[in-house]
Amino acid sequence: MRGRISPILPEPPHMVPARAEVYDHMMQQRTENRSEPASGASADSAPKIDQERLRNTFDALAAIGREDDGSIHRPAFTDNDMEARRWLVEEAKGRGLEAKIDGAGNVVIRSPQTPPDAPVVMLGSHTDSVPHGGAFDGAMGVMIALEILTAVHEAGLADKHPIEAVSFSDEEGRFGGMLGSRAVAGLLTPADIAQSTDLEGVRLKEAMKAQGLDAEQALRVARRRDSVRAYLEVHPEQGPVLDTEGAPIGVVTEIAGLFKWAVALKGRADHAGSAPMHLRADAFGGLAEFAGEIPRLLEEHGTDAAVATIGRASLRPGAANSVPAVAEFSLDVRDAESETLKELGAAMRRALSAIARRRGLMFEFDIIEEIEPRPCSEEMIEAIERAIKKRGIEPRRMPSGAAHDAQMIASIAPIGMIFTPSVGGRSHSAAEWTQWEDVELAADVAFDAAMELSADNTKKKAE
Ligand SMILES: [Zn+2]
């Protein structure tokens, strides 16, 4: 049995004792289960993923763009990001697979034995990162996808199990987020390409050109609906639920939708000493009152999964002795149901209007982003759960609060997602961590589910 910690990564945070106990119990159970032949295994289940190779490739990828503090710095279309993509292409070719970087910057990998017209089971995630992010976010799902495809290819079964591994480009949003998966799903528009810039004002077109890519080509990678049989993604939870409960794996039921607004409340700048309180039009007062109302708005109009965040705020003129004339802030609201999300939007608008009216302020907002919630396919949820139960583990269903590439691919194919526990719920930092045994479990489960889905596919084709 290998150690828990991969050698080149930072030390993991301490495990809470309760979880450690549950964990040891599960490991014991899992080890026992692994030593027995899988029940109901068909001849097709013969290929097996190589956990040691999976860890080695994970470590090799985690060395690209790794900073001194252990964080990973691979924002989309930077040299680090492209180095990781080129490395992935070479790694795949070294295994006898066909690999290329497509017009959107996605790495697409197949076995040469895969029939070109067969609907594929697409396995993927992303290898770009947020600035100074973690080693698991995205990368883990791509490395598992590559390992599963390799196992099927090496067993000579790629014709019966058409599987494709993908690393999507700009999932993390240097240029708006989920660029590569939007392109594949046919949701990317020429306007998106023309208008996308990063926070420094660098245009998407320029950033891609600097890496030898033509952004216009991103419009040509869209897939037909019937070309993708199913899409499966393994991803860290990026929240504390699984870790807190001591559950080693999660089955995603739906991915929350969201809206992001840029809001401005506008009043009047006055002297902090000479303007009486009742004669002020204090923009910050409006912001503060609205922030205080958010919990009530969520409770009255959202589901249990509803969350809202004001993550950025600025005041003008921004002096200690001036009443703020303008309060500009971001509003990010997420919920798992489309209707509720609409209702939340209407309720937030009404609340802001009422506050502005009472306080003599003007209220403006721009919609920055809107993403529809997406349910995972029941068929895929069940396939994942079967693979989990086979290992003596009770499946834990949960929604995803974070957006993922799967959400975009849902436009053209049924989607499924597997979550691994994030120790301490930490993500988007050097502290991001998933116990290696949990990565191995997720890889085994994803492998079984992918085999089942792709086998079904060939059966359908033969009919
Ligand atoms: Zn991610």
Boltz pocket constraint, residues with backbone or C-beta under 6 A from the ligand:
constraints:
  - pocket:
      binder: B
      contacts: [[A, 126], [A, 137], [A, 138], [A, 171], [A, 235], [A, 403]]
      max_distance: 6.0
